[in-house]
Amino acid sequence: MAESTFDILVVGAGPGGYVAAIKAAQLGYKTACVEEQFLGGVCLNIGCIPTKALLESAALISHLGHAKEFGVTVAEIKTDLAQAVKRSRDVSDRLTKGIGFLFKKNKVTHLDGRGRLQGGGKVEVTGKDGKKQTVSAQHIIVATGSRPRDLPFLKIDHDRVWDSTDAMMATEPPKTLAIVGAGAIGCEFADVHAAFGTKVVIIEALDRILPLEDRDCSAVVEKSYRKRGIEIYTGAKLEKAEIGKAGAKLTVRTAKGETKVIEAERVLSAIGRSPNVEDVGLEKAGVKLTDRGFVQVDKQMRTSAKGIYAIGDVAGPPLLAHKGSHEGVACIEAIHGDPHAGIDYANIPNCTYCHPEVASVGLTEEQAREKGHDIAVGTFPWTANGRALTAGDTDGFIKIIRDKKYSEVLGAHIVGPHATELIAEFVLARHLESTTEEIDRAMHPHPTLSEAVAEAALAAVGHALHI
């Protein structure tokens, strides 16, 4: 067994792990990153990036359907899912190669293999050829990510029952697709496959799609989806699944108490993700888990075992790439001696890239009221925004929840064009503790979508100018 010693060793090269490794190297630490599959993790390879590329294809199909309104005649629209998938893989490959370049640039050692904690500051790395080496480090960061979860009676078989990777890699659109779960993943794949001609049915146990988002935002997306022919069952319980060679039969108890049998060529399980804590050596190293099965960490990402940290999905929700990246930086800063290193978990933006897009940060209107805040709510519709009108994209609104006492932005919610870009303005405003009035007084250019941010701020104080 060959032995190597590092200051910091990161197990996993996803959005949390590779960022942590680069940050550590930049601060002068001898750093290594163990990864057995692919640099960039799920996000860059089979998650965030390639799915967004597919969603761009879906959006283009939608835009072409309205081309005549813009003075452009399109004789016939032919879709090619295989080509869209190929493009998504090309985009993904370009970014993952970039991480390899960044590792070399910052002198991060990439250990190609599976890492297992051994305790005592040691990690055993098993290469693809089966050969093992023991690596030692003063600080070990676990960044092993998560994987799709399934139900006991709806097991993912990668044939009739898909996970998100299967749904992303399919080169032939199924005639029918039943999606179990209407969170961000379920809604995004509903958008993609419906655009390529698949008849999509969504089944959600809670009372609305995108149940973590503001209720009014969910309603806008649901209305848009139904208009496109997507069938939606909310408040519905999946009671039985019969999987055969030709497809699946799902027995659903609807919100009205009726029994509905849904037949589909494929089923996508989109009910959430589970942390990758198995076969990592956590128990051997003395690392404790939470009741929900995630690695237990403190505010500076330290686990119960000395010298071992955890970041990203494996360290608990929200399971978001940008949360993992920021935890990676915060973890390294804590190791470097910054007593204030940490994450403001109340200011993490959520983004869903379906059409219309949905993005949010902070409390929903319901949550603010439940917490007893004395609030004012300002809403500005895209139908009153000149830039949205010129683009022909006017579904939705911007909503701000304001605390009346200090005019603090308790929450912001956007549904509509470029919501996932615009939400950053509210994240920064909350980070800098800006008041609602200060958001409006910062001049927004005309004509832009960003003007709606200022108008929503004005609406929250009762002085909207354009509605």
Secondary structure, 3 states (H helix, E strand, C coil): CCEEEEEEEEECCCCCHHHHHHHHHHCCCCEEEEECCCCCHHHHHHCHHHHHHHHHHHHHHHHHCCHHHHCCCCCCCCCCHHHHHHHHHHHHHHHHHHHHHHHHHCCCEEEECEEEEEECCEEEEECCCCCEEEEEEEEEEECCCEEECCECCECCCCCCEECHHHHHHCCCCCCEEEEECCCHHHHHHHHHHHHCCCEEEEEECCCCCCCCCCHHHHHHHHHHHHHCCCEEEECCEEEEEEECCCCEEEEEECCCCCEEEEEECEEEECCCEEECCCCCCCCCCCCCECCCCCECCCCCCECCCCCEEECHHHHCCCCCHHHHHHHHHHHHHHHCCCCCCCCCHHHCCEEECCCCCEEEEECCHHHHHHCCCCEEEEEEEHHHCHHHHHHCCCCCEEEEEEECCCCEEEEEEEECCCHHHHHHHHHHHHHCCCEHHHHHHCCCCCCCCCHHHHHHHHHHCCCCCCC
